[in-house]
Amino acid sequence: MERTLAINIPENDKYYDIYINNEPVESLYKDLLIRTKNRKRLIVFSEKVYDLYSKNLPFPKNEIFVLKDGEEQKNLKNYLKIINLLIKNKMTRKDVIIAIGGGVAGDITGFAAATYMRGINFIQVPTTLLSMVDSSVGGKTAIDMNSAKNILGCFYQPECVFINLNFLKTLDERQYMSGLGEVLKYAFIEGNCCNDDPKSLFEFLSINSSRILSRDLYFLEKLIAICLTYKINVVRADEKEAGLRKVLNLGHTLGHALETHTKYKKYTHGEAVIWGMTLIFKWALKNCYIDTVYYKAAMELIALYGFKPLNENIKTDKIVDLMLLDKKAETGKIKLIVPSGARVVTEKEITNFEEFKLWLAEQ
Ligand SMILES: NC(=O)c1ccc[n+]([C@@H]2O[C@H](COP(=O)([O-])OP(=O)(O)OC[C@H]3O[C@@H](n4cnc5c(N)ncnc54)[C@H](O)[C@@H]3O)[C@@H](O)[C@H]2O)c1
C-alpha cells in the first residue's frame, strides 16, 4: 500500500509531497535518514510515541526532544526549550527539525521551525489519525496561552510529510475517535472542497463504518487520501485563510472555546469539534439554513460512529467571550461556519449575542 499526494501552493511557490504507506516503521527510519542526509537533525517526539517507537526509530539521544503529552504542553515554555536545543546544537537554516507524533507535537514543532532563524526546514511525521488527516498538512503552526488556544502561530509549510499507517495500530480508542471527529467534519464540508470526484466521503463513511471503526488499514488509507485531497484543494486555493479555508473551521470556534474553558484537560480536540459541530447543526436547523432531512442524516452519521452528546454544564457567557477571542473573529463580532445545505457550509455572523447565549443555555 503506497501512495504519494502532492500539494502545491502557487501563492508562495511552495510544493511538497505527502508519502503514505504501511511499511514497517523501521523503513520510515531509513527514509528519514536518507531525506536528512548531511544535515543536522532535531526530532521532537510525542511522549507516548517515543515510549512505543524509540527502538524502531533509534535516533541518537542528542537529536531528541520528548514533548510530554497533553494539549497543555503546547505552550511557550516547551517552545523555548525546543529553540534552546536548536541553539545548543548549533543548527542552521540548512538543517532540519522533525515532528514525530500527534498534532500537539506537529503544531509546536512547526512554530519553532517557522521562527528559528526566520525558518528552518521542517518534516512532519503524523502518528495520530487527526494529525494524518488534518494538522500535518497545510502549514498551520501554533502554541496556546492560558487565555486562548493557538493564539501564537503562523503559516509555515513542511518540506514533506511521511504518513505510516502502522502507527494507527497503537493509538488508544479515545484518540482514534478524536481523529474521526475531524474526518466527519470533512464529510460535512465536502461540497466546498473543490471536489471533482463523484464518490462522496459522506457515503464512504456511511457504508464502511464497521471497517473504519475496526481500523482496517486498507479503508483507512483510502479515507486519509480522501480527507487530504480535500484539504490540499482548500489550502491550494487559500493558504492564509482569507476565504475558502475558513470552511475547515466547522465546529472549531465553539470547540476551541470549550477546550480553553476546560483548560485543555477535559476533552480531546476531536471531541470538542464534534460538540461544536452538533451545536452548529442545531443552530443551522433553527435558522432554516438546512432542512430536517439533512440535519437527521448528519446526526445519524455522527451517532453511527458512536459519538454521544457531552454531558457538559457550560457557562454560556464564558463560551461566548472565548468565541470573541477566536482568531477568526473580528472585533466585537462572531463569525461561524454554518451548514447551509447538504455537505456544504457558509460563513454567518452572529449578530444578536444575547439571543445566541439564551439558545446555547437551552441546549
Ligand atoms: N495545524 C493544524 O492545521 C491543526 C488542525 C487540527 C488540529 N490541530 C491541533 O492538533 C492537536 C491535537 O492533535 P492530536 O489529536 O493528534 O493529539 P495529540 O498530539 O495530543 O496526541 C494525542 C495522544 O496520542 C499519543 N499518540 C500519538 N501517536 C500515537 C500512536 N501512534 N500510538 C499511541 N499513542 C500515540 C500522543 O503521545 C498523545 O498522548 C491540537 O492541539 C489541535 O489544535 C492542528
The ligand as a Tripos MOL2 file, in Angstrom:
@<TRIPOS>MOLECULE
LIG
   44    48     1     0     0
SMALL
NO_CHARGES

@<TRIPOS>ATOM
      1 N1         -2.2640   22.6770   12.4710 N.am      1 LIG1
      2 C1         -3.4900   22.3440   12.1200 C.2       1 LIG1
      3 O1         -3.9380   22.5740   10.9910 O.2       1 LIG1
      4 C2         -4.3520   21.6100   13.1060 C.ar      1 LIG1
      5 C3         -5.5590   21.0250   12.6990 C.ar      1 LIG1
      6 C4         -6.2990   20.2840   13.6290 C.ar      1 LIG1
      7 C5         -5.8310   20.1440   14.9340 C.ar      1 LIG1
      8 N2         -4.6580   20.7390   15.2930 N.ar      1 LIG1
      9 C6         -4.1330   20.5830   16.6500 C.3       1 LIG1
     10 O2         -3.7800   19.2220   16.8470 O.3       1 LIG1
     11 C7         -3.7770   18.9640   18.2420 C.3       1 LIG1
     12 C8         -4.4310   17.6390   18.5150 C.3       1 LIG1
     13 O3         -3.6490   16.6440   17.9190 O.3       1 LIG1
     14 P1         -3.8900   15.0960   18.2280 P.3       1 LIG1
     15 O4         -5.3240   14.8290   18.2280 O.co2     1 LIG1
     16 O5         -3.0200   14.3710   17.3070 O.co2     1 LIG1
     17 O6         -3.4510   14.9280   19.7520 O.3       1 LIG1
     18 P2         -2.0260   14.8000   20.4780 P.3       1 LIG1
     19 O7         -0.9420   15.3360   19.6850 O.co2     1 LIG1
     20 O8         -2.2760   15.3590   21.8410 O.co2     1 LIG1
     21 O9         -1.8420   13.2190   20.6120 O.3       1 LIG1
     22 C9         -2.7630   12.5040   21.3800 C.3       1 LIG1
     23 C10        -2.0720   11.4180   22.2030 C.3       1 LIG1
     24 O10        -1.7960   10.3100   21.3760 O.3       1 LIG1
     25 C11        -0.4470    9.8750   21.5970 C.3       1 LIG1
     26 N3         -0.0190    9.2390   20.3760 N.ar      1 LIG1
     27 C12         0.3220    9.8350   19.2110 C.ar      1 LIG1
     28 N4          0.5440    8.9160   18.2750 N.ar      1 LIG1
     29 C13         0.3730    7.7220   18.8590 C.ar      1 LIG1
     30 C14         0.4750    6.3930   18.3860 C.ar      1 LIG1
     31 N5          0.7530    6.1070   17.1200 N.pl3     1 LIG1
     32 N6          0.2550    5.3800   19.2600 N.ar      1 LIG1
     33 C15        -0.0720    5.6470   20.5610 C.ar      1 LIG1
     34 N7         -0.1890    6.8810   21.0520 N.ar      1 LIG1
     35 C16         0.0310    7.9070   20.2000 C.ar      1 LIG1
     36 C17         0.2750   11.1360   21.9680 C.3       1 LIG1
     37 O11         1.5070   10.8390   22.5970 O.3       1 LIG1
     38 C18        -0.7570   11.7980   22.8450 C.3       1 LIG1
     39 O12        -0.7300   11.2190   24.1380 O.3       1 LIG1
     40 C19        -4.4760   20.1230   18.9060 C.3       1 LIG1
     41 O13        -3.5170   20.9470   19.5290 O.3       1 LIG1
     42 C20        -5.1090   20.8690   17.7520 C.3       1 LIG1
     43 O14        -5.2290   22.2360   17.9870 O.3       1 LIG1
     44 C21        -3.9130   21.4530   14.4080 C.ar      1 LIG1
@<TRIPOS>BOND
     1     1     2 1
     2     2     3 2
     3     2     4 1
     4     4     5 ar
     5     4    44 ar
     6     5     6 ar
     7     6     7 ar
     8     7     8 ar
     9     8     9 1
    10     8    44 ar
    11     9    10 1
    12     9    42 1
    13    10    11 1
    14    11    12 1
    15    11    40 1
    16    12    13 1
    17    13    14 1
    18    14    15 2
    19    14    16 1
    20    14    17 1
    21    17    18 1
    22    18    19 2
    23    18    20 1
    24    18    21 1
    25    21    22 1
    26    22    23 1
    27    23    24 1
    28    23    38 1
    29    24    25 1
    30    25    26 1
    31    25    36 1
    32    26    27 ar
    33    26    35 ar
    34    27    28 ar
    35    28    29 ar
    36    29    30 ar
    37    29    35 ar
    38    30    31 1
    39    30    32 ar
    40    32    33 ar
    41    33    34 ar
    42    34    35 ar
    43    36    37 1
    44    36    38 1
    45    38    39 1
    46    40    41 1
    47    40    42 1
    48    42    43 1
@<TRIPOS>SUBSTRUCTURE
     1 LIG1         1 GROUP 0 **** ****
